[in-house]
């Protein structure tokens, strides 16, 4: 009789463990999907910001180019074109960032760093642990440690 009860309890325990593992897996998949969606939204906001900034900077650059060209012709001083050189580099950078392949090149470079220079990505003192976070929490809030059972 005891053997049958033990066998049923073992089966129930195994089913419960499988159920918990399945739920943990689903929860992790949802977490990964949510984090990726948040990353995509942040990237979209960055691209949108670049495009909006480009509108304003492009207008400024156009006015500056017209004004400096008119001034250089009127005063016969070609040196007045000098500010257009750095401004044109900034404009080219913003165009590349807003509509060009800047993001693709940046992603490729990041992948290269992750593959070839992974040691540069290590955090000081390693990744955070439960113990280090708990120690900081206690120090900040002056609370007693959580009881360990």
C-alpha positions as CSV (number, residue, x, y, z in Angstrom):
1,X,0.0,0.0,0.0
2,X,2.8,2.4,0.9
3,X,4.6,1.6,-2.3
4,X,1.6,2.6,-4.4
5,X,1.1,5.9,-2.5
6,X,4.8,6.7,-2.9
7,X,4.7,5.9,-6.6
8,X,1.7,8.2,-7.1
9,X,3.4,11.0,-5.0
10,X,6.6,10.6,-7.1
11,X,4.5,10.9,-10.3
12,X,2.7,14.0,-9.0
13,X,6.0,15.6,-8.0
14,X,7.5,14.9,-11.4
15,X,4.4,16.4,-13.1
16,X,4.6,19.4,-10.9
17,X,8.3,19.9,-11.6
18,X,7.7,19.6,-15.4
19,X,4.8,22.1,-15.1
20,X,7.0,24.6,-13.1
21,X,9.8,24.2,-15.7
22,X,7.4,24.8,-18.5
23,X,6.0,27.9,-16.8
24,X,9.5,29.2,-16.1
25,X,10.4,28.7,-19.8
26,X,7.3,30.6,-20.9
27,X,8.0,33.4,-18.5
28,X,11.6,33.7,-19.7
29,X,10.5,33.7,-23.4
30,X,8.0,36.5,-22.6
31,X,10.7,38.4,-20.7
32,X,13.1,38.1,-23.7
33,X,10.3,39.2,-26.1
34,X,9.4,42.2,-24.0
35,X,13.0,43.3,-23.6
36,X,13.5,43.0,-27.4
37,X,10.4,45.0,-28.1
38,X,11.6,47.7,-25.7
39,X,15.0,47.8,-27.4
40,X,13.3,48.1,-30.8
41,X,11.2,51.0,-29.5
42,X,14.2,52.8,-28.1
43,X,16.1,52.3,-31.4
44,X,13.1,53.6,-33.3
45,X,13.0,56.7,-31.0
46,X,16.7,57.3,-31.6
47,X,16.2,57.1,-35.4
48,X,13.2,59.4,-35.2
49,X,15.2,61.8,-33.0
50,X,18.0,61.8,-35.6
51,X,15.6,62.5,-38.4
52,X,13.9,65.4,-36.5
53,X,17.3,66.9,-35.6
54,X,18.4,66.6,-39.2
55,X,15.4,68.8,-40.3
56,X,16.5,71.6,-38.0
57,X,20.3,71.2,-38.6
58,X,19.7,70.9,-42.4
59,X,17.7,74.2,-42.3
60,X,20.5,75.8,-40.3
61,X,23.2,74.5,-42.7
62,X,21.2,75.7,-45.7
63,X,20.9,79.2,-44.3
64,X,24.5,79.3,-43.2
65,X,25.7,78.2,-46.6
66,X,23.6,80.8,-48.4
67,X,24.7,83.5,-46.0
68,X,28.4,82.6,-46.0
69,X,28.4,82.3,-49.8
70,X,26.8,85.7,-50.2
71,X,29.2,87.2,-47.7
72,X,32.2,85.6,-49.4
73,X,31.2,86.9,-52.8
74,X,30.3,90.3,-51.6
75,X,33.5,90.8,-49.5
76,X,35.7,88.8,-51.9
77,X,37.0,86.7,-48.9
78,X,37.1,83.0,-49.7
79,X,37.9,82.3,-46.0
80,X,34.3,82.9,-45.2
81,X,33.6,79.4,-46.6
82,X,35.7,77.8,-43.9
83,X,32.8,77.2,-41.4
84,X,31.0,75.2,-44.1
85,X,33.7,72.4,-43.9
86,X,33.0,71.3,-40.3
87,X,29.3,72.0,-40.7
88,X,29.2,69.7,-43.8
89,X,30.8,66.9,-41.8
90,X,28.2,67.2,-39.1
91,X,25.4,67.3,-41.8
92,X,26.8,64.2,-43.5
93,X,27.0,62.4,-40.1
94,X,23.4,63.3,-39.3
95,X,22.2,62.2,-42.8
96,X,24.0,58.9,-42.4
97,X,22.6,58.4,-38.9
98,X,19.0,59.2,-40.0
99,X,18.7,57.6,-43.4
100,X,22.0,55.8,-44.2
101,X,23.7,52.6,-43.1
102,X,25.2,54.0,-39.9
103,X,23.1,51.6,-37.7
104,X,24.1,48.6,-39.8
105,X,27.8,49.5,-39.6
106,X,27.5,50.1,-35.8
107,X,25.8,46.7,-35.3
108,X,28.5,44.9,-37.4
109,X,31.2,46.6,-35.3
110,X,29.4,45.7,-32.1
111,X,29.2,42.1,-33.2
112,X,32.9,42.1,-34.1
113,X,33.7,43.5,-30.6
114,X,31.6,40.8,-29.0
115,X,33.4,38.1,-30.9
116,X,37.0,39.3,-31.0
117,X,37.2,41.4,-27.9
118,X,34.8,39.9,-25.4
119,X,37.1,40.7,-22.5
120,X,36.4,44.4,-23.0
121,X,32.8,43.8,-22.1
122,X,33.4,42.4,-18.6
123,X,31.9,44.5,-15.8
124,X,34.1,45.7,-13.0
125,X,33.8,43.2,-10.1
126,X,32.0,40.8,-12.4
127,X,28.2,40.6,-12.9
128,X,26.0,41.5,-9.9
129,X,25.1,38.7,-7.6
130,X,22.2,38.4,-5.2
131,X,24.6,38.7,-2.3
132,X,26.1,42.0,-3.6
133,X,22.7,43.5,-4.3
134,X,21.4,42.4,-0.9
135,X,24.5,43.9,0.8
136,X,24.0,47.2,-1.0
137,X,20.3,47.2,-0.2
138,X,21.0,46.6,3.5
139,X,23.7,49.3,3.6
140,X,21.4,51.8,1.9
141,X,18.2,51.1,3.9
142,X,19.8,50.0,7.2
143,X,17.6,47.0,7.2
144,X,18.5,43.6,8.8
145,X,19.5,40.8,6.4
146,X,16.9,38.5,5.0
147,X,16.8,35.3,7.0
148,X,18.3,32.4,5.2
149,X,16.7,29.1,5.7
